[in-house]
Amino acid sequence: MSKIKTIAVENSSLDNVDFNNIPFGRVFSDHMFSAVYRNGEWQDLKICPTENINVHPAMMALHYGQSIFEGMKATVDQSGIPLLFRPEKHIERLNASARRMCMPEIPTDIFLEAIHRLVDFDKAWIPPQEGSALYIRPFVFATDEYIGVTASQNYRFLILTLPVGPYYSKPVSLMVERKYVRAVKGGVGEAKTCGNYAASLLPAKLAKEKGFDQVMWMDAHEFKYIQEVGTMNLFFVFKDRIVTPSTDGAILKGITRMSIIDYLKGEGHKVEEYPLTIDEVKEAYKKGELIEAFGSGTAAVIANISRIKDTDIDMQFDASHWKLSTEVKSFFNGVRIGKVPDKYGWIVPVNSQGN
Ligand SMILES: *Cc1c(COP(=O)(O)O)cnc(C)c1O
């Protein structure tokens, strides 16, 4: 028997949403999942209307940043069955983030049942168009009312869902970041934890003022090795092989990244992971051997790169004829709506029983 209680909204707000024109990140489905961690146990599991929560001004997450999250997507297949993309990888990563931030893990069965039941409950909110999805945002934060730097005793686990349209349709321009760093080995760069994103806002704003969409992060020791971008990992397609920076303790281990590597290898491409220098990318560009460059993440799947600017070079790309990134994107989007066979076993149909 499920321990999840269900409280339905009185009036759905779905009628107010135009699936062909959804502002990203601002439209929330009718219901959310909620659980609290108290006396060493996750309890009060419920699906309830998406509504304000009451917090004390001393809530520890606000002061000391013990707060982690995930981002995943649900889609529908041709017959309207909701599908999830590798949900077990997301709970593994959420729990890895929890361990790093000294927070309690979420039992896998609670996480999966919550996701299945919540998505099933609000399945009418999943936009059916290819490239669109129901974005799922699980997050956990410290709730003790206490001013003092220590791990909280109490936590809250919430899951919001948001219908979203295709993201980043335009190729992105990047500035190689030469002053600020995102993450350092031994730090929290591998955790999906709030502070990483707060720290990125100023560099991103400065880059925007110079006309770039995002910054490309370099390693924090030598500013020599490429890390990642915003909420995306990076791939470089050279003449004879595809390279993505190896995860080194400072790079977020993207589930899209991991899946793209499997797909490309499965298609017979040579894929390499190693500490990739910006110099190698520049050399390849100058020799005409850098064929494509793209970012990967749940939100965008693939975002092509139109420009990479460093102090000594301004690399420009015309992504309009890129074959590989187009092929990867259409495979992922096709698998997500059941149009392309799921030969890597990534897709999990939503089960209304939540198991
Ligand atoms: C979430 C995220 C990614 C991409 O991870 P996916 O699992 O592919 O969505 C990459 N970098 C950062 C910093 C992220 O937060």
Ligand as a Chemical Component Dictionary entry (heavy atoms), coordinates in Angstrom:
data_LIG
# 
_chem_comp.id                   LIG 
_chem_comp.type                 NON-POLYMER 
_chem_comp.pdbx_formal_charge   0 
_chem_comp.three_letter_code    LIG 
# 
loop_
_chem_comp_atom.comp_id 
_chem_comp_atom.atom_id 
_chem_comp_atom.alt_atom_id 
_chem_comp_atom.type_symbol 
_chem_comp_atom.charge 
_chem_comp_atom.model_Cartn_x 
_chem_comp_atom.model_Cartn_y 
_chem_comp_atom.model_Cartn_z 
_chem_comp_atom.pdbx_ordinal 
LIG C1 C1 C 0 22.139 19.674 -14.704 1  
LIG C2 C2 C 0 23.462 20.131 -15.223 2  
LIG C3 C3 C 0 24.063 19.605 -16.382 3  
LIG C4 C4 C 0 23.370 18.643 -17.297 4  
LIG O1 O1 O 0 22.964 17.454 -16.686 5  
LIG P1 P1 P 0 21.804 16.577 -17.339 6  
LIG O2 O2 O 0 21.676 15.442 -16.395 7  
LIG O3 O3 O 0 22.280 16.170 -18.674 8  
LIG O4 O4 O 0 20.600 17.430 -17.396 9  
LIG C5 C5 C 0 25.339 20.023 -16.720 10 
LIG N1 N1 N 0 25.981 20.952 -15.984 11 
LIG C6 C6 C 0 25.437 21.498 -14.881 12 
LIG C7 C7 C 0 26.210 22.508 -14.122 13 
LIG C8 C8 C 0 24.158 21.123 -14.476 14 
LIG O5 O5 O 0 23.603 21.684 -13.400 15 
# 
loop_
_chem_comp_bond.comp_id 
_chem_comp_bond.atom_id_1 
_chem_comp_bond.atom_id_2 
_chem_comp_bond.value_order 
_chem_comp_bond.pdbx_ordinal 
LIG C1 C2 SING 1  
LIG C2 C3 SING 2  
LIG C2 C8 DOUB 3  
LIG C3 C4 SING 4  
LIG C3 C5 DOUB 5  
LIG C4 O1 SING 6  
LIG O1 P1 SING 7  
LIG P1 O2 DOUB 8  
LIG P1 O3 SING 9  
LIG P1 O4 SING 10 
LIG C5 N1 SING 11 
LIG N1 C6 DOUB 12 
LIG C6 C7 SING 13 
LIG C6 C8 SING 14 
LIG C8 O5 SING 15 
# 
